[in-house]
Amino acid sequence: MEVEKMDENEWKYHGEGNQSLVVSHCQRCVVLRFLKSPPNQTKTSEEILHHLQNIVDFGKHVMKQFFGENYVHHGEIIQLPLDFVRQLCLKIQPERPECRCDKDMDTLSGFAMCLPNLTRPQSYRLAEHRPLLCIEIKPKCGFIPFSSHVSQEIKHKVCRYCMHQHLKVANGKWKRPSKYCPLDLFSGNKQRMHFALKSLLQEAQNNLKIFKNGELIYGCKDDQDCVSDWNELARHLKPFFFPSNGLVSGPHCTRTIVKELIQVITMTLLSSTDTCRAGDMKTVPVSQGRSYCEASAFNKELVRNGKHKLESSGLPRGCLLYKTLQAQMLDMLDIEGLYPLYSRVEQYLEEFPEERSTLQIDGPYNEAFYEKLLDLSPEDDGTVAFALTKVQQYRIAMTAKDCSIMIALSPCLQDECSEQRSVVLASKSRFTFSVSVLDLDLKPYESIPHQYKLDGEIVNYYLKNVQAKDDPVMSNLFKENEDCTLVLHKV
């Protein structure tokens, strides 16, 4: 791709995270990702290149093994003319949210990652005029901790996401808690999945965004700026789901279109577009974790209706949600069981700091790094090697817990659909689609103490301010559907 021959006006601001900023091209199906840093912490060109190479290698050699060839797009590193980068930075600066402007886009190295634009279906070329719809979902952690190291019983009953919602509202990050519970989405039960997706649409926060032809039409631009007008969303989506305009306007029209959207999202999430198995990784039995969360609004509604038994259909093994859940469940010890092992590694590094590179804590993330992740043995032999393996598995799990799933849809006519294309049917239309996963940067080793502290804050706030106010009878209603596990401890 000859980026230097493209005018910077052909690129537009696409979004950003904590460490990088993304721009997309108006015509071509590519995006550029630039690293960011605080103004007083500028990295050298060599450090920028090394960081980007680690991101590419981690996606190519590690995460592709978990998710499969068709779901992960690791991209490549390119070097751009510095004048082009500076002009691009000036163009997009006014479009950046104020809360993101504490860090500057790298304009000194010229290095960037070139990636496919995942708001478009990836499996084939589209006609230029074809409308595009993309749904980005950040599903979060889809299981309840099953580790015997958990010290508070509430963590075996209520998921991390549902507990964290209350602390975020108290801290002013969000105005109200969401009814979304990740365990409902990961259940594989269509009724629960529909409820989860409807809850995301009602309170998107930063867990759901919808793009039309690459432009954000629904979701949050920052912590408080939530666009949640279903009527406006329905106006955008009506040509996709009812192209013949045979649906009347009004509340019924809006509800029907939203229902169609939820149905299509559910079908794509349960689909399998990649036959690749997850390498040599032995899977963690999903049955080890409880399949429901007591705080889920779906579960509470069942209890109110006198139904105490939950259906759990399970996920198809080839779908992206299943693979995401398997990667998440590498967190077998919970942060409470993991933190002492992290401390063991830290103590070793204090004595032998030169061993940090040998242990591959900061890369390279190659085949050898992946091979070390394959040991799922729970038996602690007291070694640094065991501790490090669990720490690295935890970092993979945290990455999977914070990834995003991109569902790209484009309408197609019946005679255009072939066996080579993935197709999903709605009531009055059909779509070709692709499902991809992004935000797969390995979580920093140094973030583990923060995660340990945050976990305590989330649980303590929930116990003090939420559970204490709940009806104590509620938890008893779930006991008949709860698996009984006998845990033996050495004495």
N, C-alpha and C positions, 0 to 999 in steps of 0.2 A: 504494500500500500504506500503510495507516494504522498505522505502527509504534507511534505513541504510544499507541494503544488496546490494544496487546498487552502482557500481563504479561511481565516479564522472565523468569519461570519457564518460559515457553513456548519459550525459546531455550536452546541448549546449546552447549558448547564443541565446535568442529569440527576445529580444527587451526591451525597457524601456521607461518610461514616467518621469514626474517631480518627482514623489514620490516613484516609485517602479521599480524593475528590474525583468524580467521574463526569466526563462530558461525552455527548453522543453526536454523531454526524447526522445532518438533516436528511441525507439521501441514502447513505450507505449503512449497512447493518453492522456497524462497528462502534465501539466506545473506547475512549482512552481513560486510563486510571492513573492519576498522579498522587504521589505521597504528599502528606501535609506534616507540618511541625510547628511548634510555637515559635514566634519571631526570634527569641533569644536562644533557640536550640537547633540552629540550622545544621543539617548533616552534610558531610562531604559527598561528592559525586560517587566515590567508591562505596560509601556506606549506603547511599540510595540504591545503587545497582545491586549490592549484596542483599539488601532488604527485599527488593523486587524479585530477585532470583530465588530467594527462599520461598516467597509466596507462590511463584510458578512451580517450583519443585515440589512443594508440599501438596499442591493440587494435583500435580501429574503423578507423583509416586506414592502418595498416601491416600488422599481423599477419593481418587478415582477407584482405588481398591475397595473402598467401602460402598460407594454409590453407583459405580458403573460408568462405562465409557460415554454413554449418551447423556448422562445427567450432569457431568462436571466439565466445564470449559475453562481450562487453566490459562489460556492466552499465551502471549509471547511478549518479550521485552523489545522495545524499539527506542531509538534515539532520535530526537526531534531538534530542528533548528531552534536555538534559544530565542531568537526574535519572534518566531511563531508562538512559542510557549508564553512569552511575556504579553503579547497582544491578546492571546486567548484568555489569559488570567484577567486582564483589564476588562475584557468583554463580559465575562461571567460573574465578576465580583458583585455587581448590583443585584444579581439573582440569588445570591447565597443567603440563607436564613441568618439573622443576626446572631443567633446562639452558636453558629458554626464558625463565625469569623474570628474566633480567638486563635485560630491556627492558619498559617499561610500555605498556599499551594507552592510546591517546589518549582521554582522557575530558574534554578541555577545549574542543575545537572543535565537537563534535557532528556532524561530517561522517563519512560512511561510504559505501562502495560497496555497492549492492544488486545481487546476482547470482543467476542461477538455481542451484539445488542440482543439481550435475552427477552426484550419486549416483543420480539418477532419470532415466529416459529422457526426452528433451526434445521429441520430435516430436508427442506427443499426451497427453491427460489420462488418468491411471490411476485405476482404482477405489481407494478409500481402503484397502481390505483387501489389496490386491495386494502380495505379498512382493517385495522389491527386492534385487538383488545388484549390487555395483559393484566393479570392479577398477581400481585406479590404478597405472599403470606409468610410471616415469621411465626412458625407454629410453637416455638419454645419447647420446654421439657415435657415429654409425653408419658412419663411414668412416675409412680410413687417410690421413694427410696425403699429398698428391701434389705439394706445393710443392717447387721446386728450392732454396728457402731453408733447408730442413731440414738441420741440420749433423750430426746423428747418424743413421746408417743404420738403427738399431733402430726409429726412428719410422716408417720406411717398411715395417716388418714387423709390429710389435706395436702394437695400438691403445692410445690414451691410458687408457681405462678399465682394461684389464687390467694395465697398468704401475702405475697409481695404486693399485690394490688392495693391492699389496705395501707401499707407503709408508704407507697408512692402517692396515694391520695393525701395522706397526712402530711407528706413533705411538699405538697403543692405541685407535683409533676403532672398529675391528672386531676380533673375536676370530680370524677366519679369512678368507682370501680367497674370494670367490665364483667359481663356475665360469661365471657368466654372462658372455657377450661380446656387446656391442651389434651387432657385425657379423653374428652369427648371426641375431639378430632381424630386422635390416634386409635380410637376404639374399633374402627372398621364398621361399626353399626351405623347405617345410613341415617336413622332417626337422630342419633346423637351427633353425627357429623353435621347434619343440616342445622341442628340447634346451635352448634359451635360456630358455624359460618354465619348464621344469622346474628349471633351475638357479636362477632367481629364486625359485621356491617353496621350494627347499631353503635358500637363503641370501638372504632378502629384503632385508636391510639397509634403506636408505631408498628402494629402487627399486621396491618392490611393496607394495601394501596392498589388502586385501579388506574391503569393508563389506557388512554385512547389515542392511537396513532403516536405513541411515545410521550403524550402529555398527561400529567397527573390530573385526573378528574375526580378522584375520591380518596380520602385518607388524610393523614396529618403531615403538614409541612414542618411543624416543630412541636414542642411538648404540649402547647395549649391550642394551637391552631388546627382544630379538627373539622373537616368538612363532612357533615353527616346528613345532608339533605337527600332523602331517598327519592323524592320527586325529581330533583335535578339529575340524580344518577339514572333514574328510569328514562329520562329524556335522552340521555346519551346512549343508553343501551337498547332502546326500542328498535332502531334500524338493524341491530344485530340479531335480535331474537324474534322480531315480527316485521320482517322486511316488506311485507305486502301492506303494512299499515292497517291491518284488519282488527286492531285492538283499540277500543275506545279509551279516552283519557280518563284521568281521575284516580282515586285511591285504589280501586280494583285493578286498574292497569298497572300501577306502581307495584302492588303486592305480587301480581302475576309475573312481572318482569324480574323482580328480585328472587322470586321462587325459581324461575328458570335459571338465573345466574347461579344460584346455590346448587341446583341439580347438576349443572354442567361442571362446576368446580369439583363437586364430589366425585363425579365419574372420572374426571381426569386424574384426581389424586389417587383413585383406586386402580388406575390403569397401569400397565407395565409396558414401557417402551424401550426397555433394555434387558436383554437376556443374560447379561454379564453377572456372574455370581461375585460375591464380595471376597475375591481372592481366596486366601487360605484361612481367613479368620473364622474361628469357631464362634457361632452365634451364642449370645446370652439368651437363655430361655425367657421369653416375655412373661411366662406364667410366674416367674419369680416375683414380679411386682403386682400390686393390686391394680385392677383394671378400671377403677373408678375413684373419684375424689368426693369426699363428703361435702365439700363446700360448693360443688358444681350446682348451678341453678337448675340444670336438667334433673339432677338427682333429687333436689329438694321438691321440684314439681311432682316427681313420681311419688314421693312420700306424702305430699298433700293429697294426692289422688288415691292414696291407700295402696300403692304398689311399691313393694320393697325389693323386688328382684330386677336386676339390670341385665339387659341383653348385651353380650360382647361378641360380636361376629368375628372379630379378628381381621387383620390386614392381609391382603394377598402378598405373598413373599417377594414378588417382583416389583411391587410398587415403591415409589420413592419414600412414602411415609414409613413403610416397613424398614427400609434401609436406614432412614434417618433415626428411627427408634433404636435399631440395633447399635448404631454408632453411639447414641446417647447413653445406652446402657453399659458402655465401658466404664462408666462411673459406678463401679460395683461396691465401693466402700463408703460412698457419700463423702462430703467434704470433711465430716468429723473423723472418719476413719483414714482419710487421705492426708490430713494435715500433719499428723505425727511422722508419716513417711516423708513428706516434704521437708520437715525439720531434720530428719536423718540425712537427706541429701544435702541440705544446707550446711549441716555440721561437717560433713565430709568435704564440701567445697571450701569451707573456712580453713581446713587443715591442708587441703591440696587444691588451691585455686587453679593450678595449671591443668587440672583434669576436666575443666568445664567443657573444653572443645572435644575431648575424647568421649565424654558422655553424650555429645550431640544435643545439648540443651538448646543451643542457638542454631542448630543445623549442622551440616547439610541434611536436608530432609529427602533422603534418597531411599533406595530399596533396602539398604541395611537398617535404616531407621524404622521402616515399616516392619521388617522381619522381627524386630525386638518387641513389637506391639502384640505379637501373636500369642504370647504366653498369658493365658487367662487363669493361671493357677492362683487360688486364694491363700495358699499356705505361705506365711511369712517366715522366711528362713533367717531373718535378721540382717540380711546383706543390703548394701547400697544398691546393688543391681536390681533386687526385687523392688525396693522403694522407688527407684527411678522408673522402672517399667510401669508401676501403678500411677506415678505422677504423669508420665507421658500419655497413658491411656485416659487419665482424667482430663488432660488438655484437649485430647481428641473429642471426648464426650462433651466438653464445654463448647467446643467449636460447633458440634452438631446441634447442641441445644440453642445456639444463637444464629443458625443459618437461616437463609430465606429461600423459599420455593417460588419459582417464577412459572406461571402458566400462561403461555402465549396462544391466542386463538385468532383464527381468521376464517370468515365465512367461505364456504365452497359450495358449488353446485353439485348435484348428484353425479353428473357425468365427469366431473373433475376428480372425484375421489377414487383413489387406487389403493391396491394392497400395500404399496410402499409408504402410504401416508397414514398417520394416526388420525382417526376421525371420531368425533363425539357428536351425538344427535341430541337436539333440543326438540320442542314440540313442533315448531314451524321452521326450523333452520338446522343446518349442520355446520360443524367447524372442523378444520384441520387444526391440530394443536401440537405443542411440544411442552414438556415439563423439564425444568432445569433447576439446579441448586447453585446458590452463590453465597457470598459472605463466608468463605471457607478459610480465612486466614487463621492459622493456629493461635489459640489463646496464649498470651504471654505467661511464661513460667513465673514471672514476678507478681502476677495478679492473684496467686493462690492465697496469700495472707488476707488480701482484701475480700476474696470470696468467703473465707472462713469467718471473718468479722461480720460481713453482710448477712450471712446465713443466721448467725446468732441474733442480729438485729431484727430480721424478718420474723423469726419464730417468736422471739420475746414480745415483739409488738402485737403479733396475732394473739398470743396467749393472754396478754394483759388487756387488750382493747376489743377483741372480737369474740374469741371463744367464751370468755367469761360472761358475755352478754347473750350468748346463744342459749336456746332451750336445751338443757341437758338431756332431755328425752330423745332429741333428734338422733344422737349417735347410736342409741340403743336399737333404733329401727333398722340399722344397717347390719347388725351383728349376724343375723341369720344367713346373710349372703357373703360373709367374710370367711376367707380361707384360714384354716388353723395351722400354724407352723410351730413345731417344737424346736427351740434353739437350746443346745447344750453348751454350757460354758465350763471351762476348766476351773477347778477349785483347789 
